[in-house]
Amino acid sequence: MFPMTDRYLVIIAVGPDRSGLIAEITSVIADFGYNIEDMDQVVMHGVFILSLLVNISPAVDSLDRLRKKLEHICHELGLEVTFYYTGNR
């Protein structure tokens, strides 16, 4: 049996800052059972920028549903969201 190689998704959300954005985005990821392994957040002149490194290995089959849910939530929050599949970290 071959060892499982971890797979990662980088999620970047950008838009107007307001309280609660991190909680709303990360709760969606947690609901899917994914682990956030690294995170960076900054606000520059009122612009919120969040980047997340998410280990998607446990449930790669749910990835499309996660992306659609995050796109919907971010749209409602006034954020643009981008996804980058990285394979291995």
HTML snippet that shows the backbone in 3Dmol.js (N, CA, C, O; Angstrom):
<script src="https://3Dmol.org/build/3Dmol-min.js"></script>
<div id="view" style="width:600px;height:400px;position:relative"></div>
<script>
const pdb = `
ATOM      1  N   MET A   1       0.839  -1.180   0.000  1.00  0.00           N
ATOM      2  CA  MET A   1       0.000   0.000   0.000  1.00  0.00           C
ATOM      3  C   MET A   1       0.883   1.242   0.000  1.00  0.00           C
ATOM      4  O   MET A   1       1.861   1.318   0.744  1.00  0.00           O
ATOM      5  N   PHE A   2       0.534   2.211  -0.837  1.00  0.00           N
ATOM      6  CA  PHE A   2       1.295   3.448  -0.932  1.00  0.00           C
ATOM      7  C   PHE A   2       0.808   4.442   0.117  1.00  0.00           C
ATOM      8  O   PHE A   2      -0.382   4.474   0.431  1.00  0.00           O
ATOM      9  N   PRO A   3       1.721   5.261   0.667  1.00  0.00           N
ATOM     10  CA  PRO A   3       1.277   6.287   1.626  1.00  0.00           C
ATOM     11  C   PRO A   3       0.420   7.336   0.931  1.00  0.00           C
ATOM     12  O   PRO A   3       0.666   7.692  -0.221  1.00  0.00           O
ATOM     13  N   MET A   4      -0.578   7.818   1.635  1.00  0.00           N
ATOM     14  CA  MET A   4      -1.434   8.848   1.073  1.00  0.00           C
ATOM     15  C   MET A   4      -0.693  10.178   1.038  1.00  0.00           C
ATOM     16  O   MET A   4      -0.095  10.593   2.031  1.00  0.00           O
ATOM     17  N   THR A   5      -0.737  10.829  -0.093  1.00  0.00           N
ATOM     18  CA  THR A   5      -0.116  12.136  -0.243  1.00  0.00           C
ATOM     19  C   THR A   5      -1.170  13.194   0.035  1.00  0.00           C
ATOM     20  O   THR A   5      -2.263  13.157  -0.530  1.00  0.00           O
ATOM     21  N   ASP A   6      -0.838  14.132   0.904  1.00  0.00           N
ATOM     22  CA  ASP A   6      -1.782  15.195   1.218  1.00  0.00           C
ATOM     23  C   ASP A   6      -2.003  16.090   0.012  1.00  0.00           C
ATOM     24  O   ASP A   6      -1.085  16.360  -0.763  1.00  0.00           O
ATOM     25  N   ARG A   7      -3.235  16.542  -0.127  1.00  0.00           N
ATOM     26  CA  ARG A   7      -3.606  17.479  -1.192  1.00  0.00           C
ATOM     27  C   ARG A   7      -4.147  18.741  -0.539  1.00  0.00           C
ATOM     28  O   ARG A   7      -4.811  18.690   0.496  1.00  0.00           O
ATOM     29  N   TYR A   8      -3.850  19.873  -1.166  1.00  0.00           N
ATOM     30  CA  TYR A   8      -4.190  21.160  -0.574  1.00  0.00           C
ATOM     31  C   TYR A   8      -4.929  22.057  -1.554  1.00  0.00           C
ATOM     32  O   TYR A   8      -4.767  21.970  -2.771  1.00  0.00           O
ATOM     33  N   LEU A   9      -5.741  22.914  -0.974  1.00  0.00           N
ATOM     34  CA  LEU A   9      -6.434  23.946  -1.714  1.00  0.00           C
ATOM     35  C   LEU A   9      -6.101  25.271  -1.039  1.00  0.00           C
ATOM     36  O   LEU A   9      -6.248  25.415   0.175  1.00  0.00           O
ATOM     37  N   VAL A  10      -5.651  26.240  -1.838  1.00  0.00           N
ATOM     38  CA  VAL A  10      -5.437  27.591  -1.334  1.00  0.00           C
ATOM     39  C   VAL A  10      -6.678  28.396  -1.694  1.00  0.00           C
ATOM     40  O   VAL A  10      -7.098  28.435  -2.851  1.00  0.00           O
ATOM     41  N   ILE A  11      -7.250  29.033  -0.692  1.00  0.00           N
ATOM     42  CA  ILE A  11      -8.447  29.853  -0.882  1.00  0.00           C
ATOM     43  C   ILE A  11      -8.076  31.290  -0.540  1.00  0.00           C
ATOM     44  O   ILE A  11      -7.528  31.561   0.528  1.00  0.00           O
ATOM     45  N   ILE A  12      -8.378  32.203  -1.451  1.00  0.00           N
ATOM     46  CA  ILE A  12      -8.102  33.624  -1.221  1.00  0.00           C
ATOM     47  C   ILE A  12      -9.408  34.390  -1.390  1.00  0.00           C
ATOM     48  O   ILE A  12     -10.070  34.301  -2.423  1.00  0.00           O
ATOM     49  N   ALA A  13      -9.766  35.149  -0.346  1.00  0.00           N
ATOM     50  CA  ALA A  13     -10.977  35.964  -0.375  1.00  0.00           C
ATOM     51  C   ALA A  13     -10.588  37.428  -0.175  1.00  0.00           C
ATOM     52  O   ALA A  13      -9.783  37.749   0.699  1.00  0.00           O
ATOM     53  N   VAL A  14     -11.166  38.312  -0.993  1.00  0.00           N
ATOM     54  CA  VAL A  14     -10.822  39.737  -0.959  1.00  0.00           C
ATOM     55  C   VAL A  14     -12.097  40.560  -1.097  1.00  0.00           C
ATOM     56  O   VAL A  14     -12.970  40.254  -1.909  1.00  0.00           O
ATOM     57  N   GLY A  15     -12.187  41.614  -0.284  1.00  0.00           N
ATOM     58  CA  GLY A  15     -13.325  42.511  -0.395  1.00  0.00           C
ATOM     59  C   GLY A  15     -13.398  43.472   0.765  1.00  0.00           C
ATOM     60  O   GLY A  15     -12.458  43.563   1.554  1.00  0.00           O
ATOM     61  N   PRO A  16     -14.508  44.197   0.884  1.00  0.00           N
ATOM     62  CA  PRO A  16     -14.663  45.167   1.960  1.00  0.00           C
ATOM     63  C   PRO A  16     -14.628  44.487   3.330  1.00  0.00           C
ATOM     64  O   PRO A  16     -15.221  43.426   3.523  1.00  0.00           O
ATOM     65  N   ASP A  17     -13.927  45.112   4.274  1.00  0.00           N
ATOM     66  CA  ASP A  17     -13.796  44.542   5.604  1.00  0.00           C
ATOM     67  C   ASP A  17     -15.055  44.777   6.432  1.00  0.00           C
ATOM     68  O   ASP A  17     -15.705  45.816   6.328  1.00  0.00           O
ATOM     69  N   ARG A  18     -15.376  43.795   7.249  1.00  0.00           N
ATOM     70  CA  ARG A  18     -16.409  43.920   8.279  1.00  0.00           C
ATOM     71  C   ARG A  18     -16.187  42.796   9.280  1.00  0.00           C
ATOM     72  O   ARG A  18     -15.509  41.815   8.975  1.00  0.00           O
ATOM     73  N   SER A  19     -16.745  42.931  10.451  1.00  0.00           N
ATOM     74  CA  SER A  19     -16.547  41.903  11.466  1.00  0.00           C
ATOM     75  C   SER A  19     -17.270  40.611  11.085  1.00  0.00           C
ATOM     76  O   SER A  19     -18.329  40.641  10.457  1.00  0.00           O
ATOM     77  N   GLY A  20     -16.683  39.479  11.476  1.00  0.00           N
ATOM     78  CA  GLY A  20     -17.300  38.172  11.271  1.00  0.00           C
ATOM     79  C   GLY A  20     -16.957  37.452   9.988  1.00  0.00           C
ATOM     80  O   GLY A  20     -17.413  36.328   9.779  1.00  0.00           O
ATOM     81  N   LEU A  21     -16.164  38.064   9.118  1.00  0.00           N
ATOM     82  CA  LEU A  21     -15.864  37.428   7.825  1.00  0.00           C
ATOM     83  C   LEU A  21     -15.100  36.109   8.000  1.00  0.00           C
ATOM     84  O   LEU A  21     -15.445  35.105   7.377  1.00  0.00           O
ATOM     85  N   ILE A  22     -14.077  36.112   8.835  1.00  0.00           N
ATOM     86  CA  ILE A  22     -13.286  34.893   9.025  1.00  0.00           C
ATOM     87  C   ILE A  22     -14.160  33.775   9.571  1.00  0.00           C
ATOM     88  O   ILE A  22     -14.076  32.641   9.100  1.00  0.00           O
ATOM     89  N   ALA A  23     -14.989  34.074  10.549  1.00  0.00           N
ATOM     90  CA  ALA A  23     -15.864  33.050  11.136  1.00  0.00           C
ATOM     91  C   ALA A  23     -16.811  32.461  10.095  1.00  0.00           C
ATOM     92  O   ALA A  23     -17.011  31.247  10.051  1.00  0.00           O
ATOM     93  N   GLU A  24     -17.389  33.312   9.262  1.00  0.00           N
ATOM     94  CA  GLU A  24     -18.341  32.816   8.266  1.00  0.00           C
ATOM     95  C   GLU A  24     -17.669  31.914   7.236  1.00  0.00           C
ATOM     96  O   GLU A  24     -18.234  30.893   6.843  1.00  0.00           O
ATOM     97  N   ILE A  25     -16.478  32.281   6.803  1.00  0.00           N
ATOM     98  CA  ILE A  25     -15.767  31.493   5.785  1.00  0.00           C
ATOM     99  C   ILE A  25     -15.226  30.197   6.376  1.00  0.00           C
ATOM    100  O   ILE A  25     -15.397  29.127   5.793  1.00  0.00           O
ATOM    101  N   THR A  26     -14.576  30.293   7.528  1.00  0.00           N
ATOM    102  CA  THR A  26     -13.959  29.091   8.105  1.00  0.00           C
ATOM    103  C   THR A  26     -15.003  28.089   8.606  1.00  0.00           C
ATOM    104  O   THR A  26     -14.730  26.889   8.640  1.00  0.00           O
ATOM    105  N   SER A  27     -16.186  28.557   8.994  1.00  0.00           N
ATOM    106  CA  SER A  27     -17.214  27.614   9.441  1.00  0.00           C
ATOM    107  C   SER A  27     -17.689  26.731   8.288  1.00  0.00           C
ATOM    108  O   SER A  27     -18.021  25.564   8.496  1.00  0.00           O
ATOM    109  N   VAL A  28     -17.723  27.282   7.080  1.00  0.00           N
ATOM    110  CA  VAL A  28     -18.095  26.473   5.911  1.00  0.00           C
ATOM    111  C   VAL A  28     -17.062  25.365   5.700  1.00  0.00           C
ATOM    112  O   VAL A  28     -17.420  24.213   5.451  1.00  0.00           O
ATOM    113  N   ILE A  29     -15.796  25.717   5.799  1.00  0.00           N
ATOM    114  CA  ILE A  29     -14.719  24.735   5.628  1.00  0.00           C
ATOM    115  C   ILE A  29     -14.806  23.657   6.698  1.00  0.00           C
ATOM    116  O   ILE A  29     -14.652  22.471   6.404  1.00  0.00           O
ATOM    117  N   ALA A  30     -15.051  24.062   7.933  1.00  0.00           N
ATOM    118  CA  ALA A  30     -15.173  23.100   9.037  1.00  0.00           C
ATOM    119  C   ALA A  30     -16.366  22.172   8.838  1.00  0.00           C
ATOM    120  O   ALA A  30     -16.290  20.984   9.154  1.00  0.00           O
ATOM    121  N   ASP A  31     -17.471  22.711   8.314  1.00  0.00           N
ATOM    122  CA  ASP A  31     -18.662  21.888   8.075  1.00  0.00           C
ATOM    123  C   ASP A  31     -18.382  20.748   7.103  1.00  0.00           C
ATOM    124  O   ASP A  31     -19.026  19.701   7.173  1.00  0.00           O
ATOM    125  N   PHE A  32     -17.433  20.941   6.203  1.00  0.00           N
ATOM    126  CA  PHE A  32     -17.061  19.901   5.242  1.00  0.00           C
ATOM    127  C   PHE A  32     -16.017  18.944   5.808  1.00  0.00           C
ATOM    128  O   PHE A  32     -15.676  17.952   5.165  1.00  0.00           O
ATOM    129  N   GLY A  33     -15.505  19.235   7.013  1.00  0.00           N
ATOM    130  CA  GLY A  33     -14.540  18.349   7.660  1.00  0.00           C
ATOM    131  C   GLY A  33     -13.113  18.553   7.216  1.00  0.00           C
ATOM    132  O   GLY A  33     -12.255  17.714   7.490  1.00  0.00           O
ATOM    133  N   TYR A  34     -12.839  19.658   6.533  1.00  0.00           N
ATOM    134  CA  TYR A  34     -11.477  19.941   6.096  1.00  0.00           C
ATOM    135  C   TYR A  34     -10.701  20.644   7.206  1.00  0.00           C
ATOM    136  O   TYR A  34     -11.289  21.285   8.077  1.00  0.00           O
ATOM    137  N   ASN A  35      -9.375  20.518   7.167  1.00  0.00           N
ATOM    138  CA  ASN A  35      -8.499  21.130   8.151  1.00  0.00           C
ATOM    139  C   ASN A  35      -7.774  22.330   7.542  1.00  0.00           C
ATOM    140  O   ASN A  35      -7.138  22.214   6.495  1.00  0.00           O
ATOM    141  N   ILE A  36      -7.877  23.474   8.203  1.00  0.00           N
ATOM    142  CA  ILE A  36      -7.130  24.661   7.792  1.00  0.00           C
ATOM    143  C   ILE A  36      -5.749  24.552   8.432  1.00  0.00           C
ATOM    144  O   ILE A  36      -5.624  24.616   9.655  1.00  0.00           O
ATOM    145  N   GLU A  37      -4.720  24.390   7.614  1.00  0.00           N
ATOM    146  CA  GLU A  37      -3.372  24.182   8.142  1.00  0.00           C
ATOM    147  C   GLU A  37      -2.556  25.461   8.251  1.00  0.00           C
ATOM    148  O   GLU A  37      -1.577  25.517   8.996  1.00  0.00           O
ATOM    149  N   ASP A  38      -2.956  26.489   7.508  1.00  0.00           N
ATOM    150  CA  ASP A  38      -2.282  27.773   7.625  1.00  0.00           C
ATOM    151  C   ASP A  38      -3.251  28.855   7.171  1.00  0.00           C
ATOM    152  O   ASP A  38      -4.127  28.619   6.339  1.00  0.00           O
ATOM    153  N   MET A  39      -3.077  30.045   7.734  1.00  0.00           N
ATOM    154  CA  MET A  39      -3.985  31.138   7.434  1.00  0.00           C
ATOM    155  C   MET A  39      -3.247  32.456   7.574  1.00  0.00           C
ATOM    156  O   MET A  39      -2.394  32.613   8.447  1.00  0.00           O
ATOM    157  N   ASP A  40      -3.580  33.401   6.710  1.00  0.00           N
ATOM    158  CA  ASP A  40      -3.036  34.751   6.807  1.00  0.00           C
ATOM    159  C   ASP A  40      -4.176  35.710   6.502  1.00  0.00           C
ATOM    160  O   ASP A  40      -4.983  35.468   5.605  1.00  0.00           O
ATOM    161  N   GLN A  41      -4.233  36.802   7.259  1.00  0.00           N
ATOM    162  CA  GLN A  41      -5.301  37.776   7.082  1.00  0.00           C
ATOM    163  C   GLN A  41      -4.723  39.157   7.303  1.00  0.00           C
ATOM    164  O   GLN A  41      -3.916  39.374   8.207  1.00  0.00           O
ATOM    165  N   VAL A  42      -5.151  40.097   6.456  1.00  0.00           N
ATOM    166  CA  VAL A  42      -4.714  41.479   6.588  1.00  0.00           C
ATOM    167  C   VAL A  42      -5.841  42.383   6.104  1.00  0.00           C
ATOM    168  O   VAL A  42      -6.634  42.005   5.241  1.00  0.00           O
ATOM    169  N   VAL A  43      -5.896  43.564   6.668  1.00  0.00           N
ATOM    170  CA  VAL A  43      -6.817  44.591   6.189  1.00  0.00           C
ATOM    171  C   VAL A  43      -5.967  45.784   5.785  1.00  0.00           C
ATOM    172  O   VAL A  43      -5.229  46.336   6.601  1.00  0.00           O
ATOM    173  N   MET A  44      -6.072  46.180   4.517  1.00  0.00           N
ATOM    174  CA  MET A  44      -5.325  47.320   3.996  1.00  0.00           C
ATOM    175  C   MET A  44      -6.313  48.366   3.507  1.00  0.00           C
ATOM    176  O   MET A  44      -7.042  48.140   2.541  1.00  0.00           O
ATOM    177  N   HIS A  45      -6.333  49.501   4.173  1.00  0.00           N
ATOM    178  CA  HIS A  45      -7.221  50.614   3.792  1.00  0.00           C
ATOM    179  C   HIS A  45      -8.660  50.138   3.615  1.00  0.00           C
ATOM    180  O   HIS A  45      -9.337  50.515   2.659  1.00  0.00           O
ATOM    181  N   GLY A  46      -9.115  49.307   4.545  1.00  0.00           N
ATOM    182  CA  GLY A  46     -10.499  48.834   4.517  1.00  0.00           C
ATOM    183  C   GLY A  46     -10.754  47.640   3.624  1.00  0.00           C
ATOM    184  O   GLY A  46     -11.890  47.179   3.513  1.00  0.00           O
ATOM    185  N   VAL A  47      -9.708  47.130   2.983  1.00  0.00           N
ATOM    186  CA  VAL A  47      -9.855  45.952   2.119  1.00  0.00           C
ATOM    187  C   VAL A  47      -9.384  44.722   2.891  1.00  0.00           C
ATOM    188  O   VAL A  47      -8.235  44.652   3.327  1.00  0.00           O
ATOM    189  N   PHE A  48     -10.279  43.760   3.052  1.00  0.00           N
ATOM    190  CA  PHE A  48     -10.024  42.504   3.753  1.00  0.00           C
ATOM    191  C   PHE A  48      -9.400  41.512   2.784  1.00  0.00           C
ATOM    192  O   PHE A  48      -9.907  41.311   1.680  1.00  0.00           O
ATOM    193  N   ILE A  49      -8.287  40.886   3.204  1.00  0.00           N
ATOM    194  CA  ILE A  49      -7.626  39.861   2.386  1.00  0.00           C
ATOM    195  C   ILE A  49      -7.372  38.658   3.277  1.00  0.00           C
ATOM    196  O   ILE A  49      -6.700  38.768   4.303  1.00  0.00           O
ATOM    197  N   LEU A  50      -7.907  37.517   2.886  1.00  0.00           N
ATOM    198  CA  LEU A  50      -7.761  36.283   3.654  1.00  0.00           C
ATOM    199  C   LEU A  50      -7.199  35.199   2.746  1.00  0.00           C
ATOM    200  O   LEU A  50      -7.703  34.985   1.643  1.00  0.00           O
ATOM    201  N   SER A  51      -6.160  34.517   3.204  1.00  0.00           N
ATOM    202  CA  SER A  51      -5.651  33.355   2.466  1.00  0.00           C
ATOM    203  C   SER A  51      -5.608  32.175   3.423  1.00  0.00           C
ATOM    204  O   SER A  51      -5.171  32.284   4.568  1.00  0.00           O
ATOM    205  N   LEU A  52      -6.077  31.048   2.913  1.00  0.00           N
ATOM    206  CA  LEU A  52      -6.173  29.828   3.711  1.00  0.00           C
ATOM    207  C   LEU A  52      -5.520  28.672   2.963  1.00  0.00           C
ATOM    208  O   LEU A  52      -5.696  28.532   1.753  1.00  0.00           O
ATOM    209  N   LEU A  53      -4.768  27.849   3.682  1.00  0.00           N
ATOM    210  CA  LEU A  53      -4.229  26.605   3.129  1.00  0.00           C
ATOM    211  C   LEU A  53      -5.031  25.476   3.763  1.00  0.00           C
ATOM    212  O   LEU A  53      -4.932  25.232   4.966  1.00  0.00           O
ATOM    213  N   VAL A  54      -5.825  24.789   2.945  1.00  0.00           N
ATOM    214  CA  VAL A  54      -6.766  23.797   3.445  1.00  0.00           C
ATOM    215  C   VAL A  54      -6.346  22.408   2.962  1.00  0.00           C
ATOM    216  O   VAL A  54      -6.151  22.190   1.766  1.00  0.00           O
ATOM    217  N   ASN A  55      -6.210  21.474   3.903  1.00  0.00           N
ATOM    218  CA  ASN A  55      -5.907  20.089   3.560  1.00  0.00           C
ATOM    219  C   ASN A  55      -7.213  19.432   3.126  1.00  0.00           C
ATOM    220  O   ASN A  55      -8.131  19.263   3.927  1.00  0.00           O
ATOM    221  N   ILE A  56      -7.283  19.065   1.850  1.00  0.00           N
ATOM    222  CA  ILE A  56      -8.512  18.483   1.301  1.00  0.00           C
ATOM    223  C   ILE A  56      -8.413  16.963   1.147  1.00  0.00           C
ATOM    224  O   ILE A  56      -9.315  16.336   0.590  1.00  0.00           O
ATOM    225  N   SER A  57      -7.332  16.376   1.634  1.00  0.00           N
ATOM    226  CA  SER A  57      -7.115  14.935   1.478  1.00  0.00           C
ATOM    227  C   SER A  57      -8.238  14.068   2.036  1.00  0.00           C
ATOM    228  O   SER A  57      -8.603  13.077   1.403  1.00  0.00           O
ATOM    229  N   PRO A  58      -8.804  14.403   3.207  1.00  0.00           N
ATOM    230  CA  PRO A  58      -9.816  13.508   3.771  1.00  0.00           C
ATOM    231  C   PRO A  58     -11.085  13.376   2.936  1.00  0.00           C
ATOM    232  O   PRO A  58     -11.780  12.366   3.043  1.00  0.00           O
ATOM    233  N   ALA A  59     -11.402  14.361   2.113  1.00  0.00           N
ATOM    234  CA  ALA A  59     -12.676  14.327   1.382  1.00  0.00           C
ATOM    235  C   ALA A  59     -12.557  15.055   0.047  1.00  0.00           C
ATOM    236  O   ALA A  59     -13.254  16.041  -0.189  1.00  0.00           O
ATOM    237  N   VAL A  60     -11.679  14.573  -0.818  1.00  0.00           N
ATOM    238  CA  VAL A  60     -11.484  15.209  -2.123  1.00  0.00           C
ATOM    239  C   VAL A  60     -12.785  15.193  -2.928  1.00  0.00           C
ATOM    240  O   VAL A  60     -13.028  16.091  -3.735  1.00  0.00           O
ATOM    241  N   ASP A  61     -13.614  14.180  -2.712  1.00  0.00           N
ATOM    242  CA  ASP A  61     -14.860  14.064  -3.468  1.00  0.00           C
ATOM    243  C   ASP A  61     -15.861  15.178  -3.150  1.00  0.00           C
ATOM    244  O   ASP A  61     -16.800  15.392  -3.917  1.00  0.00           O
ATOM    245  N   SER A  62     -15.676  15.888  -2.034  1.00  0.00           N
ATOM    246  CA  SER A  62     -16.572  16.988  -1.654  1.00  0.00           C
ATOM    247  C   SER A  62     -16.071  18.352  -2.127  1.00  0.00           C
ATOM    248  O   SER A  62     -16.694  19.375  -1.845  1.00  0.00           O
ATOM    249  N   LEU A  63     -14.964  18.369  -2.834  1.00  0.00           N
ATOM    250  CA  LEU A  63     -14.313  19.628  -3.205  1.00  0.00           C
ATOM    251  C   LEU A  63     -15.212  20.539  -4.043  1.00  0.00           C
ATOM    252  O   LEU A  63     -15.272  21.740  -3.781  1.00  0.00           O
ATOM    253  N   ASP A  64     -15.897  20.009  -5.025  1.00  0.00           N
ATOM    254  CA  ASP A  64     -16.772  20.839  -5.862  1.00  0.00           C
ATOM    255  C   ASP A  64     -17.895  21.463  -5.046  1.00  0.00           C
ATOM    256  O   ASP A  64     -18.244  22.624  -5.258  1.00  0.00           O
ATOM    257  N   ARG A  65     -18.461  20.705  -4.115  1.00  0.00           N
ATOM    258  CA  ARG A  65     -19.522  21.245  -3.265  1.00  0.00           C
ATOM    259  C   ARG A  65     -18.977  22.348  -2.359  1.00  0.00           C
ATOM    260  O   ARG A  65     -19.646  23.358  -2.140  1.00  0.00           O
ATOM    261  N   LEU A  66     -17.764  22.160  -1.833  1.00  0.00           N
ATOM    262  CA  LEU A  66     -17.139  23.193  -1.005  1.00  0.00           C
ATOM    263  C   LEU A  66     -16.947  24.479  -1.811  1.00  0.00           C
ATOM    264  O   LEU A  66     -17.299  25.566  -1.354  1.00  0.00           O
ATOM    265  N   ARG A  67     -16.388  24.343  -3.007  1.00  0.00           N
ATOM    266  CA  ARG A  67     -16.151  25.526  -3.842  1.00  0.00           C
ATOM    267  C   ARG A  67     -17.452  26.275  -4.125  1.00  0.00           C
ATOM    268  O   ARG A  67     -17.493  27.501  -4.023  1.00  0.00           O
ATOM    269  N   LYS A  68     -18.503  25.557  -4.475  1.00  0.00           N
ATOM    270  CA  LYS A  68     -19.787  26.195  -4.773  1.00  0.00           C
ATOM    271  C   LYS A  68     -20.357  26.887  -3.541  1.00  0.00           C
ATOM    272  O   LYS A  68     -20.880  27.997  -3.636  1.00  0.00           O
ATOM    273  N   LYS A  69     -20.260  26.240  -2.399  1.00  0.00           N
ATOM    274  CA  LYS A  69     -20.774  26.834  -1.162  1.00  0.00           C
ATOM    275  C   LYS A  69     -19.988  28.093  -0.804  1.00  0.00           C
ATOM    276  O   LYS A  69     -20.582  29.108  -0.442  1.00  0.00           O
ATOM    277  N   LEU A  70     -18.648  28.038  -0.901  1.00  0.00           N
ATOM    278  CA  LEU A  70     -17.837  29.212  -0.599  1.00  0.00           C
ATOM    279  C   LEU A  70     -18.074  30.342  -1.601  1.00  0.00           C
ATOM    280  O   LEU A  70     -18.119  31.509  -1.211  1.00  0.00           O
ATOM    281  N   GLU A  71     -18.224  30.017  -2.866  1.00  0.00           N
ATOM    282  CA  GLU A  71     -18.529  31.045  -3.864  1.00  0.00           C
ATOM    283  C   GLU A  71     -19.839  31.746  -3.520  1.00  0.00           C
ATOM    284  O   GLU A  71     -19.940  32.969  -3.625  1.00  0.00           O
ATOM    285  N   HIS A  72     -20.841  30.972  -3.109  1.00  0.00           N
ATOM    286  CA  HIS A  72     -22.138  31.539  -2.745  1.00  0.00           C
ATOM    287  C   HIS A  72     -22.017  32.432  -1.505  1.00  0.00           C
ATOM    288  O   HIS A  72     -22.495  33.567  -1.505  1.00  0.00           O
ATOM    289  N   ILE A  73     -21.385  31.924  -0.464  1.00  0.00           N
ATOM    290  CA  ILE A  73     -21.231  32.687   0.785  1.00  0.00           C
ATOM    291  C   ILE A  73     -20.424  33.962   0.542  1.00  0.00           C
ATOM    292  O   ILE A  73     -20.809  35.039   0.997  1.00  0.00           O
ATOM    293  N   CYS A  74     -19.313  33.841  -0.170  1.00  0.00           N
ATOM    294  CA  CYS A  74     -18.476  35.020  -0.427  1.00  0.00           C
ATOM    295  C   CYS A  74     -19.218  36.054  -1.264  1.00  0.00           C
ATOM    296  O   CYS A  74     -19.073  37.254  -1.032  1.00  0.00           O
ATOM    297  N   HIS A  75     -20.003  35.609  -2.226  1.00  0.00           N
ATOM    298  CA  HIS A  75     -20.801  36.544  -3.018  1.00  0.00           C
ATOM    299  C   HIS A  75     -21.763  37.314  -2.115  1.00  0.00           C
ATOM    300  O   HIS A  75     -21.911  38.529  -2.248  1.00  0.00           O
ATOM    301  N   GLU A  76     -22.416  36.599  -1.197  1.00  0.00           N
ATOM    302  CA  GLU A  76     -23.333  37.247  -0.259  1.00  0.00           C
ATOM    303  C   GLU A  76     -22.610  38.248   0.648  1.00  0.00           C
ATOM    304  O   GLU A  76     -23.185  39.259   1.051  1.00  0.00           O
ATOM    305  N   LEU A  77     -21.338  37.954   0.965  1.00  0.00           N
ATOM    306  CA  LEU A  77     -20.548  38.820   1.842  1.00  0.00           C
ATOM    307  C   LEU A  77     -19.864  39.958   1.088  1.00  0.00           C
ATOM    308  O   LEU A  77     -19.217  40.807   1.701  1.00  0.00           O
ATOM    309  N   GLY A  78     -20.003  39.979  -0.236  1.00  0.00           N
ATOM    310  CA  GLY A  78     -19.374  41.018  -1.042  1.00  0.00           C
ATOM    311  C   GLY A  78     -17.897  40.770  -1.291  1.00  0.00           C
ATOM    312  O   GLY A  78     -17.139  41.707  -1.543  1.00  0.00           O
ATOM    313  N   LEU A  79     -17.481  39.502  -1.221  1.00  0.00           N
ATOM    314  CA  LEU A  79     -16.077  39.137  -1.406  1.00  0.00           C
ATOM    315  C   LEU A  79     -15.876  38.412  -2.724  1.00  0.00           C
ATOM    316  O   LEU A  79     -16.763  37.699  -3.193  1.00  0.00           O
ATOM    317  N   GLU A  80     -14.713  38.597  -3.315  1.00  0.00           N
ATOM    318  CA  GLU A  80     -14.291  37.779  -4.449  1.00  0.00           C
ATOM    319  C   GLU A  80     -13.477  36.636  -3.872  1.00  0.00           C
ATOM    320  O   GLU A  80     -12.682  36.838  -2.954  1.00  0.00           O
ATOM    321  N   VAL A  81     -13.671  35.439  -4.403  1.00  0.00           N
ATOM    322  CA  VAL A  81     -12.937  34.280  -3.902  1.00  0.00           C
ATOM    323  C   VAL A  81     -12.263  33.567  -5.068  1.00  0.00           C
ATOM    324  O   VAL A  81     -12.832  33.426  -6.150  1.00  0.00           O
ATOM    325  N   THR A  82     -11.036  33.123  -4.815  1.00  0.00           N
ATOM    326  CA  THR A  82     -10.245  32.405  -5.813  1.00  0.00           C
ATOM    327  C   THR A  82      -9.707  31.130  -5.176  1.00  0.00           C
ATOM    328  O   THR A  82      -9.379  31.108  -3.990  1.00  0.00           O
ATOM    329  N   PHE A  83      -9.620  30.066  -5.976  1.00  0.00           N
ATOM    330  CA  PHE A  83      -9.145  28.775  -5.482  1.00  0.00           C
ATOM    331  C   PHE A  83      -7.935  28.338  -6.305  1.00  0.00           C
ATOM    332  O   PHE A  83      -7.911  28.492  -7.527  1.00  0.00           O
ATOM    333  N   TYR A  84      -6.940  27.795  -5.621  1.00  0.00           N
ATOM    334  CA  TYR A  84      -5.766  27.234  -6.276  1.00  0.00           C
ATOM    335  C   TYR A  84      -5.523  25.848  -5.709  1.00  0.00           C
ATOM    336  O   TYR A  84      -5.311  25.688  -4.506  1.00  0.00           O
ATOM    337  N   TYR A  85      -5.554  24.843  -6.578  1.00  0.00           N
ATOM    338  CA  TYR A  85      -5.255  23.484  -6.164  1.00  0.00           C
ATOM    339  C   TYR A  85      -3.735  23.311  -6.176  1.00  0.00           C
ATOM    340  O   TYR A  85      -3.094  23.558  -7.197  1.00  0.00           O
ATOM    341  N   THR A  86      -3.159  22.892  -5.063  1.00  0.00           N
ATOM    342  CA  THR A  86      -1.699  22.811  -4.974  1.00  0.00           C
ATOM    343  C   THR A  86      -1.147  21.405  -4.980  1.00  0.00           C
ATOM    344  O   THR A  86       0.071  21.235  -5.033  1.00  0.00           O
ATOM    345  N   GLY A  87      -2.001  20.378  -4.929  1.00  0.00           N
ATOM    346  CA  GLY A  87      -1.471  19.028  -4.835  1.00  0.00           C
ATOM    347  C   GLY A  87      -0.794  18.840  -3.501  1.00  0.00           C
ATOM    348  O   GLY A  87      -1.456  18.813  -2.464  1.00  0.00           O
ATOM    349  N   ASN A  88       0.515  18.712  -3.514  1.00  0.00           N
ATOM    350  CA  ASN A  88       1.274  18.567  -2.269  1.00  0.00           C
ATOM    351  C   ASN A  88       1.653  19.929  -1.735  1.00  0.00           C
ATOM    352  O   ASN A  88       1.754  20.904  -2.480  1.00  0.00           O
ATOM    353  N   ARG A  89       1.860  19.979  -0.430  1.00  0.00           N
ATOM    354  CA  ARG A  89       2.265  21.245   0.181  1.00  0.00           C
ATOM    355  C   ARG A  89       3.701  21.522  -0.148  1.00  0.00           C
ATOM    356  O   ARG A  89       4.244  22.545   0.271  1.00  0.00           O
TER     357      ARG A  89
END
`;
const viewer = $3Dmol.createViewer("view");
viewer.addModel(pdb, "pdb");
viewer.setStyle({}, {cartoon: {color: "spectrum"}});
viewer.zoomTo();
viewer.render();
</script>
